[in-house]
């Protein structure tokens, strides 16, 4: 009998040529679009009507969609916060360096250096702050990726290349160049606008506890009002435009971005509140820890704090941001991992689930398994229970289906009947 084996094929399995690059994307929507486009080309070639296409890997990834989105957004926010903290830290170091080298800058200005030369000196110093960390990060990237790849290989059977990708290198170089440039803008402005006479003055301290600013009504431009207006505009757009847009379009990623951004705004607001009450806390601590000293000593300590309050303010901001960043990262990741564990536990009902094949009619395995649990693993298993296959599975009961309906029998839903042990809900 002559026949073509291809005429008897009922199922075709197709693998994407770049499946690792596709499925390792952080956004599930992008993965779904790429796989839908790939499967559409195959179905269009074979013919639409007699075929049913299915993407089983996407069905497995769908329950993990929210967790992946949440973790990726948290990771992006951590990168943003680290970049902001690094920028502010370099800015603080540059400001202290500029204040301590005021006389040196005055001397080089007398020797004829231009404002561009002063700006270059500050920028080179900022780059020197970043260069050791930059080189250390590139050197440690290879053993770090090797360790993570070996760990994933041992736990999940998956590994990746230990060489950073081109996009990662571009991002690393860009951040390494942008952070010191942004951090050096205000110190460069302070160096350039400072008077030469003030720079060469060695008799007076450069630390100022009080700043007096005189503004004319015709030339006044309040930076605080502009910043508050910008923040209010962004807040209004987020609440009254983007949030309803996410609810209508079911864009969960944008919704999580908005919620976490509001959480970061709360952290920044608490930092501003801490800055406003710092002087009260400082006075209180002085009176608590220096209660045995005379009033003159306490007065001197308070005056020194006032003289250095602008420098201390930068330290407070860095410390508050670092502490808030650590608390945010730990709480967010702990909550998400705990939520994923609870979802898996709610789906399966226990930490361990053992399934017998429905086609296996040898129920002696149940007794042997129960005996093993009660003897060998009695110290490790706290309790166990049983659940049968659906009642309609047996051939003689296939026609005896169960339905749940209302009194008018307008709506009806199929119901599966299972047999369970008496301790099912306790276990």
Helices and strands as residue ranges (DSSP letters): G 5-8, H 19-23, H 28-46, H 56-62, H 65-100, H 102-110, H 115-156, H 166-193, H 196-200, H 223-237, I 238-242, H 243-249, H 252-276, H 278-289, H 295-307, H 309-348, H 364-375, G 391-393, G 395-397, E 402-405, E 412-415
